[in-house]
């Protein structure tokens, strides 16, 4: 086996594609979800039918206690954790800053920033060679919105993703000597349900066509980049932000 990984937000979109590809590459996979239990279980069933090992674990990543339970259960049922993909995130409602509600802002920051950092903390506690672990690999998921700011729509979301990139740089420097590589994938416009959830189901096709490759990306294309960074093929990559954006 390649090891055991946790994929947060693994029931749909990029997370689901990552969980499936990871299992096909030999990883045992914890498919994390918040609400969509049926879809998470479908991913797990597909993995098992293909001969892999997987579990679905409900946990809101902004809930510290739930995150700890998820990590403990993954270790107990699948073995020592060697990788983490912090994919769980929300955009919040599309809005100008002047109309942004604090409750919506708080939820975006709690899931996207606090959730990512707490999950990484739990991974470090288990993987760090300084703490008795055997090393590992973390891949955080950002967004190209962190670079263009998403004005008039999601400046709060874009800011949360910029924080993830800064956090990736810092954590890579902190835990590199302890056998942990930390990298980040920054997707552009990807054809997933996140746009419909935010109220703009046609956005992927409309905006993706502006990229030099003249189309939105696919979830499996992002998953391939994530799995490369997780793997030993990227053994000298840490503190890297890899854009998967069609050139935009």
PAPA-167219 format. One record per residue: residue number from 1; x, y, z of N, C-alpha, C in turn. Coordinates in Angstrom, 2 decimals. Layout:
BEGIN
n n.u n.v n.w ca.u ca.v ca.w c.u c.v c.w
NUM X Y Z X Y Z X Y Z
...
//
This chain:
BEGIN
n n.u n.v n.w ca.u ca.v ca.w c.u c.v c.w
1 0.83 -1.21 0.00 0.00 0.00 0.00 0.87 1.26 0.00
2 0.33 2.31 -0.63 1.05 3.57 -0.68 0.99 4.31 0.64
3 0.05 3.97 1.50 -0.12 4.67 2.76 -1.58 4.97 3.01
4 -1.85 5.79 4.00 -3.22 6.16 4.36 -3.36 7.66 4.31
5 -4.40 8.13 3.63 -4.62 9.57 3.52 -6.03 9.94 3.92
6 -6.18 11.18 4.36 -7.48 11.77 4.61 -7.72 12.83 3.54
7 -8.90 12.79 2.92 -9.30 13.81 1.96 -10.51 14.52 2.54
8 -10.34 15.77 2.95 -11.48 16.49 3.50 -12.35 17.00 2.35
9 -13.64 17.07 2.60 -14.56 17.45 1.54 -14.50 16.45 0.40
10 -14.49 15.16 0.75 -14.23 14.13 -0.25 -15.45 13.52 -0.91
11 -16.62 14.07 -0.67 -17.84 13.43 -1.19 -18.22 13.91 -2.58
12 -17.60 14.98 -3.07 -17.98 15.49 -4.39 -16.83 16.28 -5.00
13 -16.97 16.60 -6.27 -16.03 17.48 -6.96 -14.58 17.03 -6.90
14 -13.70 17.97 -6.63 -12.26 17.69 -6.59 -11.94 16.67 -5.51
15 -12.61 16.76 -4.36 -12.35 15.83 -3.28 -12.67 14.40 -3.65
16 -13.82 14.20 -4.28 -14.22 12.85 -4.70 -13.25 12.30 -5.74
17 -12.88 13.13 -6.73 -11.93 12.69 -7.75 -10.58 12.34 -7.13
18 -10.18 13.10 -6.12 -8.91 12.83 -5.44 -8.97 11.53 -4.65
19 -10.07 11.30 -3.94 -10.21 10.06 -3.17 -10.17 8.84 -4.09
20 -10.87 8.91 -5.21 -10.90 7.77 -6.14 -9.53 7.52 -6.75
21 -8.86 8.59 -7.18 -7.54 8.41 -7.79 -6.53 7.92 -6.77
22 -6.61 8.42 -5.55 -5.69 7.97 -4.50 -5.85 6.48 -4.25
23 -7.08 6.02 -4.18 -7.31 4.58 -3.96 -6.76 3.75 -5.11
24 -6.91 4.25 -6.31 -6.41 3.52 -7.48 -4.89 3.48 -7.52
25 -4.27 4.40 -6.80 -2.81 4.40 -6.70 -2.31 3.67 -5.46
26 -3.23 3.04 -4.74 -2.82 2.19 -3.64 -2.98 2.75 -2.24
27 -3.50 3.95 -2.11 -3.72 4.52 -0.79 -5.00 3.98 -0.16
28 -4.97 3.80 1.15 -6.20 3.65 1.91 -6.71 5.06 2.17
29 -8.02 5.27 2.03 -8.56 6.63 1.99 -9.69 6.83 2.99
30 -9.57 7.88 3.78 -10.68 8.39 4.57 -11.36 9.46 3.76
31 -12.62 9.24 3.41 -13.42 10.20 2.66 -14.23 11.02 3.67
32 -13.78 12.22 3.90 -14.47 13.09 4.85 -15.62 13.82 4.18
33 -16.70 14.02 4.94 -17.83 14.79 4.44 -18.47 15.51 5.62
34 -19.30 16.50 5.31 -20.03 17.21 6.35 -21.50 16.80 6.38
35 -22.15 16.82 5.20 -23.58 16.53 5.16 -23.96 15.41 4.19
36 -23.20 15.21 3.13 -23.63 14.30 2.08 -23.13 12.87 2.33
37 -23.74 12.23 3.32 -23.33 10.89 3.71 -23.50 9.89 2.57
38 -24.62 9.98 1.86 -24.87 9.03 0.78 -23.83 9.10 -0.31
39 -23.42 10.29 -0.67 -22.42 10.43 -1.73 -21.05 9.97 -1.25
40 -20.72 10.26 0.00 -19.45 9.77 0.55 -19.42 8.25 0.56
41 -20.52 7.64 0.96 -20.58 6.18 0.99 -20.49 5.59 -0.42
42 -21.01 6.29 -1.41 -20.88 5.83 -2.79 -19.42 5.80 -3.23
43 -18.69 6.84 -2.85 -17.26 6.87 -3.18 -16.55 5.70 -2.50
44 -16.86 5.48 -1.24 -16.25 4.37 -0.50 -16.60 3.04 -1.14
45 -17.86 2.86 -1.53 -18.28 1.60 -2.14 -17.55 1.37 -3.47
46 -17.40 2.44 -4.25 -16.65 2.30 -5.51 -15.22 1.87 -5.26
47 -14.59 2.48 -4.28 -13.21 2.13 -3.94 -13.12 0.66 -3.52
48 -14.04 0.22 -2.69 -14.02 -1.17 -2.22 -14.28 -2.14 -3.35
49 -15.18 -1.79 -4.25 -15.47 -2.66 -5.39 -14.25 -2.81 -6.30
50 -13.39 -1.80 -6.30 -12.17 -1.84 -7.11 -11.00 -2.45 -6.35
51 -11.28 -2.97 -5.15 -10.25 -3.66 -4.38 -9.50 -2.81 -3.39
52 -9.93 -1.55 -3.19 -9.24 -0.66 -2.28 -9.83 -0.67 -0.89
53 -9.24 0.12 -0.03 -9.70 0.26 1.35 -10.10 1.71 1.61
54 -11.27 1.92 2.18 -11.75 3.28 2.42 -12.82 3.28 3.49
55 -12.94 4.42 4.16 -14.03 4.66 5.08 -14.56 6.07 4.84
56 -15.81 6.29 5.18 -16.40 7.63 5.14 -16.57 8.10 6.56
57 -16.12 9.32 6.84 -16.20 9.86 8.20 -16.80 11.26 8.16
58 -17.89 11.44 8.88 -18.51 12.76 8.98 -17.74 13.62 9.96
59 -17.38 14.82 9.55 -16.73 15.78 10.44 -16.76 17.15 9.80
60 -17.27 18.12 10.52 -17.15 19.51 10.11 -15.73 19.93 10.46
61 -14.94 20.30 9.47 -13.52 20.55 9.72 -13.29 21.76 10.63
62 -14.31 22.60 10.81 -14.16 23.72 11.72 -14.42 23.33 13.17
63 -14.79 22.07 13.40 -15.06 21.54 14.73 -13.85 20.74 15.20
64 -13.07 21.29 16.09 -11.82 20.66 16.53 -12.04 19.25 17.05
65 -13.05 19.04 17.88 -13.30 17.72 18.44 -13.62 16.70 17.36
66 -14.43 17.13 16.37 -14.79 16.22 15.29 -13.58 15.86 14.43
67 -12.70 16.82 14.23 -11.48 16.56 13.46 -10.60 15.53 14.17
68 -10.45 15.68 15.48 -9.65 14.72 16.23 -10.23 13.32 16.13
69 -11.55 13.21 16.24 -12.21 11.90 16.11 -11.95 11.31 14.72
70 -12.02 12.14 13.69 -11.78 11.67 12.33 -10.36 11.11 12.18
71 -9.39 11.82 12.69 -8.01 11.34 12.59 -7.83 10.05 13.40
72 -8.39 9.99 14.59 -8.25 8.79 15.42 -8.91 7.59 14.76
73 -10.10 7.80 14.21 -10.80 6.69 13.56 -10.05 6.21 12.32
74 -9.51 7.15 11.56 -8.75 6.77 10.36 -7.55 5.91 10.74
75 -6.83 6.32 11.76 -5.68 5.53 12.20 -6.10 4.14 12.68
76 -7.19 4.09 13.43 -7.64 2.82 13.99 -8.11 1.85 12.90
77 -8.76 2.37 11.87 -9.36 1.50 10.86 -8.51 1.30 9.61
78 -7.63 2.27 9.30 -6.87 2.18 8.06 -5.36 2.16 8.25
79 -4.88 2.50 9.44 -3.44 2.50 9.68 -2.87 3.90 9.81
80 -1.57 3.97 10.02 -0.90 5.26 10.24 -1.13 6.21 9.07
81 -1.44 7.44 9.39 -1.73 8.45 8.37 -0.42 8.96 7.77
82 -0.34 8.92 6.46 0.85 9.39 5.75 0.59 10.58 4.85
83 -0.69 10.93 4.68 -1.01 12.06 3.81 -2.31 12.73 4.17
84 -2.41 13.99 3.83 -3.62 14.78 4.07 -3.85 15.70 2.89
85 -5.10 15.75 2.44 -5.52 16.71 1.41 -6.62 17.57 2.01
86 -6.35 18.85 2.21 -7.32 19.74 2.84 -8.17 20.42 1.77
87 -9.13 19.67 1.29 -9.95 20.14 0.18 -11.24 20.83 0.63
88 -11.73 20.55 1.82 -13.01 21.10 2.28 -12.97 22.63 2.29
89 -13.94 23.23 1.63 -14.01 24.70 1.57 -15.38 25.12 1.08
90 -15.74 26.35 1.39 -16.98 26.92 0.88 -16.68 28.32 0.34
91 -17.48 28.77 -0.62 -17.31 30.11 -1.16 -18.12 31.14 -0.39
92 -19.20 30.70 0.24 -20.16 31.66 0.76 -20.95 32.25 -0.40
93 -21.84 33.17 -0.09 -22.67 33.78 -1.13 -21.87 34.79 -1.95
94 -22.15 34.80 -3.25 -21.54 35.82 -4.10 -22.10 37.18 -3.73
95 -21.23 38.11 -3.37 -21.68 39.42 -2.92 -20.54 40.42 -2.94
96 -20.90 41.67 -3.08 -19.93 42.74 -2.86 -19.65 42.85 -1.37
97 -18.48 43.34 -1.03 -18.11 43.44 0.38 -19.11 44.28 1.16
98 -19.63 45.34 0.56 -20.55 46.23 1.27 -21.81 45.50 1.73
99 -22.15 44.39 1.06 -23.36 43.64 1.40 -23.07 42.35 2.15
100 -21.81 42.11 2.46 -21.42 40.86 3.11 -21.91 40.82 4.56
101 -22.54 39.72 4.92 -23.01 39.52 6.29 -21.91 38.86 7.12
102 -21.73 39.32 8.35 -20.67 38.80 9.20 -20.83 37.30 9.44
103 -22.07 36.83 9.56 -22.28 35.40 9.78 -21.74 34.58 8.61
104 -21.97 35.06 7.38 -21.46 34.37 6.20 -19.93 34.43 6.15
105 -19.38 35.59 6.45 -17.93 35.75 6.48 -17.31 34.81 7.50
106 -17.88 34.78 8.69 -17.33 33.93 9.74 -17.33 32.46 9.33
107 -18.40 32.01 8.70 -18.47 30.60 8.29 -17.40 30.28 7.25
108 -17.19 31.18 6.28 -16.15 30.96 5.27 -14.77 30.86 5.92
109 -14.47 31.76 6.83 -13.17 31.75 7.48 -13.00 30.53 8.38
110 -14.06 30.12 9.06 -13.97 28.97 9.95 -13.69 27.68 9.17
111 -14.40 27.50 8.06 -14.19 26.28 7.26 -12.87 26.34 6.52
112 -12.63 27.43 5.79 -11.50 27.47 4.88 -10.15 27.66 5.57
113 -10.11 28.50 6.59 -8.82 28.75 7.26 -8.68 27.92 8.53
114 -9.58 28.11 9.48 -9.48 27.35 10.72 -9.50 25.85 10.45
115 -10.42 25.41 9.58 -10.52 23.98 9.29 -9.24 23.41 8.70
116 -8.66 24.14 7.75 -7.41 23.68 7.15 -6.29 23.61 8.18
117 -6.16 24.64 8.99 -5.06 24.68 9.95 -5.21 23.59 11.02
118 -6.43 23.39 11.51 -6.63 22.36 12.53 -6.36 20.97 11.96
119 -6.81 20.70 10.73 -6.53 19.41 10.12 -5.02 19.20 9.93
120 -4.34 20.25 9.49 -2.88 20.14 9.33 -2.21 19.91 10.68
121 -2.69 20.58 11.71 -2.11 20.37 13.04 -2.22 18.91 13.46
122 -3.39 18.33 13.26 -3.57 16.93 13.64 -2.70 16.00 12.81
123 -2.52 16.33 11.54 -1.64 15.53 10.69 -0.19 15.62 11.17
124 0.25 16.84 11.47 1.62 17.03 11.95 1.85 16.27 13.25
125 0.91 16.30 14.15 1.05 15.58 15.42 1.27 14.09 15.21
126 0.75 13.57 14.13 0.87 12.13 13.87 2.03 11.78 12.94
127 2.41 12.69 12.05 3.42 12.37 11.03 4.82 12.86 11.37
128 4.96 13.86 12.21 6.26 14.47 12.48 7.24 13.47 13.09
129 8.41 13.39 12.51 9.44 12.50 13.07 9.90 12.99 14.44
130 9.74 14.28 14.71 10.11 14.82 16.02 9.12 14.38 17.10
131 7.95 13.91 16.66 6.91 13.49 17.60 6.64 11.99 17.53
132 7.58 11.28 16.92 7.45 9.82 16.85 6.83 9.28 15.59
133 6.49 10.15 14.66 5.92 9.69 13.39 6.98 9.34 12.38
134 6.55 8.97 11.19 7.48 8.55 10.14 7.46 9.46 8.93
135 6.93 10.68 9.10 6.90 11.63 7.99 5.63 11.52 7.18
136 5.52 12.35 6.17 4.33 12.32 5.33 4.25 13.52 4.41
137 3.07 13.70 3.83 2.87 14.74 2.83 1.50 15.37 3.01
138 1.46 16.70 2.95 0.21 17.44 3.05 0.04 18.26 1.77
139 -1.16 18.23 1.22 -1.49 19.09 0.08 -2.71 19.92 0.45
140 -2.50 21.22 0.55 -3.60 22.14 0.79 -4.18 22.59 -0.55
141 -5.46 22.95 -0.53 -6.10 23.40 -1.76 -6.45 24.87 -1.65
142 -5.88 25.65 -2.54 -6.14 27.08 -2.59 -7.10 27.36 -3.74
143 -6.91 28.47 -4.41 -7.71 28.85 -5.57 -7.00 29.97 -6.28
144 -7.14 30.04 -7.60 -6.56 31.17 -8.32 -7.22 32.48 -7.90
145 -8.38 32.38 -7.26 -9.02 33.59 -6.73 -8.12 34.31 -5.74
146 -7.22 33.56 -5.10 -6.28 34.19 -4.16 -5.38 35.19 -4.87
147 -5.21 35.05 -6.18 -4.31 35.92 -6.94 -5.05 37.04 -7.68
148 -6.31 36.77 -8.11 -7.02 37.84 -8.81 -8.09 38.50 -7.93
149 -8.34 37.96 -6.74 -9.13 38.67 -5.75 -10.64 38.52 -5.80
150 -11.17 38.02 -6.93 -12.61 37.82 -7.10 -13.45 39.05 -6.74
151 -13.11 40.22 -7.28 -13.86 41.43 -6.92 -15.32 41.35 -7.33
152 -16.18 41.88 -6.47 -17.59 41.91 -6.77 -18.32 40.61 -6.54
153 -17.59 39.57 -6.15 -18.20 38.26 -5.96 -17.78 37.63 -4.63
154 -16.48 37.37 -4.51 -16.00 36.55 -3.40 -14.69 37.08 -2.82
155 -14.59 38.36 -2.55 -13.31 38.85 -2.02 -12.98 38.18 -0.68
156 -14.00 37.82 0.09 -13.78 37.15 1.37 -13.24 35.74 1.16
157 -13.81 35.04 0.19 -13.32 33.69 -0.16 -11.89 33.76 -0.69
158 -11.63 34.72 -1.59 -10.29 34.87 -2.15 -9.28 35.14 -1.05
159 -9.65 35.97 -0.09 -8.74 36.27 1.02 -8.47 35.02 1.85
160 -9.49 34.19 2.04 -9.29 32.96 2.82 -8.32 32.02 2.11
161 -8.37 32.00 0.80 -7.48 31.12 0.05 -6.06 31.68 -0.02
162 -5.93 33.00 -0.03 -4.60 33.59 0.07 -3.95 33.22 1.40
163 -4.76 33.17 2.45 -4.24 32.75 3.75 -3.72 31.32 3.71
164 -4.39 30.46 2.96 -3.95 29.07 2.86 -2.59 28.98 2.18
165 -2.35 29.79 1.18 -1.05 29.77 0.52 0.04 30.25 1.47
166 -0.20 31.33 2.20 0.77 31.81 3.18 1.04 30.75 4.25
167 -0.02 30.12 4.71 0.11 29.06 5.71 0.94 27.90 5.17
168 0.73 27.56 3.91 1.50 26.47 3.29 3.00 26.79 3.31
169 3.36 28.01 2.93 4.77 28.39 2.93 5.37 28.25 4.34
170 4.66 28.78 5.32 5.17 28.75 6.68 5.27 27.35 7.25
171 4.22 26.55 7.05 4.24 25.20 7.60 5.30 24.34 6.93
172 5.50 24.54 5.64 6.55 23.78 4.94 7.91 24.03 5.58
173 8.18 25.28 5.93 9.45 25.60 6.58 9.54 25.04 7.98
174 8.42 24.99 8.66 8.41 24.51 10.03 8.62 23.02 10.16
175 7.96 22.24 9.29 7.97 20.78 9.48 8.79 20.03 8.44
176 9.41 20.76 7.52 10.30 20.09 6.57 11.39 19.27 7.26
177 12.05 19.82 8.29 13.07 19.04 9.00 12.52 17.83 9.77
178 11.19 17.75 9.85 10.56 16.65 10.58 9.92 15.63 9.64
179 10.36 15.64 8.38 9.94 14.61 7.43 8.59 14.84 6.77
180 8.07 16.06 6.83 6.76 16.34 6.24 6.91 17.38 5.14
181 6.44 17.04 3.96 6.38 18.00 2.86 4.99 18.64 2.86
182 4.94 19.94 2.61 3.66 20.67 2.58 3.61 21.48 1.29
183 2.61 21.19 0.48 2.45 21.89 -0.79 1.00 22.34 -0.96
184 0.74 23.01 -2.06 -0.58 23.58 -2.30 -0.91 23.47 -3.78
185 -2.14 23.13 -4.08 -2.65 23.17 -5.45 -3.64 24.32 -5.55
186 -3.49 25.12 -6.59 -4.34 26.29 -6.79 -5.16 26.12 -8.07
187 -6.37 25.59 -7.96 -7.18 25.37 -9.16 -7.74 26.67 -9.71
188 -7.90 26.70 -11.01 -8.64 27.79 -11.65 -10.12 27.45 -11.65
189 -10.81 27.80 -12.70 -12.24 27.50 -12.80 -12.40 26.03 -13.19
190 -12.97 25.27 -12.28 -13.14 23.83 -12.48 -14.63 23.53 -12.56
191 -15.00 22.65 -13.45 -16.40 22.32 -13.68 -16.89 21.36 -12.60
192 -17.30 21.91 -11.46 -17.84 21.14 -10.36 -19.12 21.81 -9.85
193 -19.74 21.18 -8.86 -21.01 21.69 -8.32 -20.85 22.96 -7.49
194 -19.64 23.34 -7.16 -19.46 24.48 -6.26 -20.10 25.75 -6.84
195 -20.13 25.86 -8.16 -20.71 27.06 -8.78 -22.23 27.08 -8.63
196 -22.85 25.93 -8.82 -24.30 25.85 -8.64 -24.67 26.10 -7.18
197 -23.87 25.57 -6.27 -24.12 25.78 -4.85 -24.08 27.26 -4.50
198 -23.19 27.98 -5.17 -23.05 29.42 -4.92 -24.06 30.24 -5.71
199 -24.91 29.58 -6.51 -25.96 30.28 -7.22 -25.66 30.65 -8.66
200 -24.56 30.12 -9.24 -24.19 30.47 -10.62 -23.74 29.21 -11.36
201 -24.70 28.32 -11.70 -24.33 27.04 -12.31 -23.64 27.13 -13.66
202 -23.76 28.25 -14.35 -23.15 28.40 -15.67 -21.76 29.03 -15.61
203 -21.27 29.31 -14.42 -20.03 30.06 -14.30 -18.83 29.32 -14.89
204 -18.74 28.01 -14.67 -17.56 27.27 -15.13 -17.37 27.42 -16.63
205 -18.43 27.22 -17.40 -18.32 27.34 -18.84 -18.06 28.76 -19.28
206 -18.71 29.72 -18.64 -18.58 31.12 -19.03 -17.19 31.68 -18.75
207 -16.70 31.45 -17.53 -15.41 32.01 -17.13 -14.26 31.13 -17.59
208 -14.45 29.82 -17.57 -13.38 28.92 -17.98 -12.93 29.13 -19.41
209 -13.85 29.56 -20.26 -13.51 29.78 -21.67 -12.54 30.93 -21.87
210 -12.34 31.76 -20.83 -11.41 32.89 -20.94 -9.96 32.47 -20.72
211 -9.75 31.30 -20.20 -8.39 30.81 -19.98 -7.70 30.54 -21.31
212 -6.38 30.58 -21.38 -5.68 30.28 -22.62 -6.06 28.93 -23.22
213 -6.39 27.95 -22.38 -6.81 26.65 -22.92 -8.28 26.63 -23.31
214 -8.98 27.73 -23.09 -10.33 27.99 -23.60 -11.39 27.00 -23.11
215 -11.24 26.56 -21.86 -12.25 25.67 -21.27 -12.05 25.64 -19.76
216 -13.07 25.26 -19.02 -12.87 25.03 -17.60 -12.11 23.73 -17.39
217 -11.51 23.58 -16.23 -10.82 22.34 -15.91 -11.78 21.28 -15.40
218 -11.24 20.07 -15.29 -12.01 18.95 -14.76 -11.46 18.56 -13.39
219 -12.32 18.00 -12.56 -11.90 17.60 -11.22 -10.76 16.58 -11.27
220 -10.80 15.67 -12.24 -9.76 14.65 -12.31 -8.40 15.25 -12.67
221 -8.40 16.38 -13.38 -7.13 17.03 -13.72 -6.49 17.63 -12.48
222 -7.32 18.18 -11.60 -6.79 18.71 -10.34 -6.34 17.57 -9.44
223 -7.12 16.49 -9.42 -6.75 15.34 -8.60 -5.39 14.78 -8.99
224 -5.10 14.76 -10.28 -3.81 14.24 -10.74 -2.66 15.07 -10.19
225 -2.83 16.39 -10.15 -1.80 17.26 -9.59 -1.64 17.02 -8.10
226 -2.75 16.85 -7.40 -2.70 16.60 -5.96 -1.96 15.30 -5.67
227 -2.29 14.25 -6.40 -1.64 12.96 -6.15 -0.17 12.99 -6.50
228 0.22 13.79 -7.50 1.65 13.92 -7.80 2.38 14.55 -6.62
229 1.83 15.63 -6.08 2.48 16.29 -4.95 2.51 15.41 -3.71
230 1.51 14.58 -3.53 1.51 13.64 -2.40 2.61 12.59 -2.54
231 2.92 12.23 -3.76 3.76 11.07 -4.03 5.25 11.36 -3.92
232 6.02 10.29 -3.93 7.48 10.42 -3.90 8.03 10.98 -5.21
233 7.23 11.03 -6.25 7.67 11.67 -7.48 7.93 13.17 -7.26
234 7.30 13.71 -6.23 7.49 15.12 -5.88 8.33 15.25 -4.61
235 9.28 14.36 -4.43 10.01 14.25 -3.17 10.84 15.48 -2.82
236 11.16 16.32 -3.80 11.93 17.54 -3.49 11.08 18.79 -3.63
237 9.77 18.62 -3.60 8.85 19.76 -3.64 8.25 19.98 -2.26
238 8.44 21.15 -1.73 7.77 21.56 -0.50 7.67 23.08 -0.50
239 6.57 23.60 0.03 6.33 25.03 -0.02 5.98 25.52 -1.41
240 5.46 24.62 -2.23 5.14 24.93 -3.62 3.65 25.18 -3.80
241 3.30 26.15 -4.60 1.91 26.35 -5.02 1.83 26.03 -6.51
242 1.12 24.98 -6.85 1.00 24.51 -8.23 -0.35 24.95 -8.79
243 -0.31 25.82 -9.79 -1.54 26.28 -10.44 -2.02 25.23 -11.44
244 -3.29 24.89 -11.34 -3.94 24.00 -12.31 -5.12 24.82 -12.83
245 -4.84 25.64 -13.85 -5.77 26.72 -14.16 -5.93 27.00 -15.65
246 -5.41 26.16 -16.50 -5.54 26.40 -17.92 -4.74 27.58 -18.43
247 -3.78 28.05 -17.60 -2.91 29.15 -18.02 -3.35 30.51 -17.53
248 -4.42 30.55 -16.72 -4.92 31.85 -16.24 -4.55 32.09 -14.79
//
